[in-house]
Amino acid sequence: MQWKSFDVHKADEVDVLKDFRSKFYIPTTPKGNEKVYLTGNSLGLQPKAVRELLIEELDDWATLGVDGHTHARRQWMPYHELLTEYLAYIAGALPTEVVAMNTLTANLHLLMVSFYRPTKWRYKILCETKAFPSDYYALQSQARFHGYPDAVVEIPTDSHGIISESTLFDFIDAHSDDTALLLMGGVNYYTGQVFDMEKVTHFARERGIVVGWDLAHAVGNVPLKLHDWGVDFAAWCSYKYLNGGPGAVAGIFVHERHHGKELPRFEGWWGHSKATRFQMPHDFEPISTAEAWQLSNPPILSMTPLLASLPMFAEAGWEALRSKSRTLTTLLANGLCELQDAYDADISILTPYENEKSGCQLSVIFQGYGRAMFDHLTQHGVVVDWRYPDVIRMAPVPLYNSFEDIFKTLEIIEKGILIHKK
Ligand SMILES: *Cc1c(COP(=O)(O)O)cnc(C)c1O
């Protein structure tokens, strides 16, 4: 099999991103061996630098108390601003268009307050079939809240959950007269399909539809150019590919064309002009950037990990990240195809991984194995996840996965196939 003759040690040796792996804690088995961690799409690994930074914040709190707002080594008051330039790089945005705040589902709601403006004639919300449940609940409840309970319309998929380009564009076109908002995942969490966000954004906006993207599975996974693409707004969480830690502070993008406009918005004091915020004025005066959508003062302890994790993306650079990611994922996909042929095993890869239509993740069904293959991988120290009813998601991440990780995974799957055959 070709993957067996692939020189993984050489590939790891010449990997330009190889030094990043040692900047993360790799989970271990009870015996202390490193696991093969392919679940960075669900919870990214902990950068080793987080601990020291957190201790510094705890020390500043201990010694300074309230004075930490202005005198901590990293002032708490404008703490979120420390992340802006890194988020702008990752999102392909102007620094004024991004801000770290709250959590993903909360942000989707806040953004829909401003950007879902239904009228009697234009009220529909288009999303993908099988959108992430939290997104669907958010959309449905916004639709009901605005008095349009039937507004949410799902874009159909094929039997594997994939939406073809023609279906997508035909569907948007067919609904263009009465659709107010298109809000879908830029990368589908279940299938790993990457949508052509640029093309979809242009196509829908030309038809008078406001376009928002949920980028939970896209940020830190595929390069984004939200500003140039003309996206109206976007939101993401930071604990998946961004390695911000469980429940990390999320992020939003609001295109600059919407800054300083009269928009309905749920407001809080952190969205108020910084010049007059502490004069505690009676009337709200919004900051003229995406920061106007902030509600509260930043949660320092859950933002700190992002100070360690986000700079790594700019340091590594998108070109190297994407290139290694393509190689890892393609190697895994090719190995699975070879195993399928060699053992006549029924392995289907749902993810359209060719032609840039995937990021890190492959969603795979081992037909006839049920959960057995998942359990086998888990027992052998390969961390993947199981999505009801039969999908195993595996996501090699270019910052910390190695070529050896792919090799080990394929070997363990091969063993699993042989055991199952007996
Ligand atoms: C992970 C994920 C979420 C999770 O939402 P939280 O508000 O962070 O709990 C929501 N939507 C999508 C598409 C996701 O992938």
The ligand as a Tripos MOL2 file, in Angstrom:
@<TRIPOS>MOLECULE
LIG
   15    15     1     0     0
SMALL
NO_CHARGES

@<TRIPOS>ATOM
      1 C1        -19.3210   24.1300   17.9450 C.3       1 LIG1
      2 C2        -20.4560   24.8190   17.3090 C.ar      1 LIG1
      3 C3        -21.3820   25.5510   18.0710 C.ar      1 LIG1
      4 C4        -21.2870   25.6080   19.5730 C.3       1 LIG1
      5 O1        -21.9370   26.7260   20.0900 O.3       1 LIG1
      6 P1        -21.5290   27.3470   21.5110 P.3       1 LIG1
      7 O2        -22.4370   28.5020   21.6240 O.co2     1 LIG1
      8 O3        -20.0740   27.6810   21.4320 O.co2     1 LIG1
      9 O4        -21.7620   26.2990   22.5510 O.co2     1 LIG1
     10 C5        -22.4000   26.2180   17.4030 C.ar      1 LIG1
     11 N1        -22.5070   26.1600   16.0520 N.ar      1 LIG1
     12 C6        -21.6390   25.4520   15.2910 C.ar      1 LIG1
     13 C7        -21.7880   25.4120   13.8030 C.3       1 LIG1
     14 C8        -20.5960   24.7510   15.8980 C.ar      1 LIG1
     15 O5        -19.7590   24.0360   15.1510 O.3       1 LIG1
@<TRIPOS>BOND
     1     1     2 1
     2     2     3 ar
     3     2    14 ar
     4     3     4 1
     5     3    10 ar
     6     4     5 1
     7     5     6 1
     8     6     7 2
     9     6     8 1
    10     6     9 1
    11    10    11 ar
    12    11    12 ar
    13    12    13 1
    14    12    14 ar
    15    14    15 1
@<TRIPOS>SUBSTRUCTURE
     1 LIG1         1 GROUP 0 **** ****
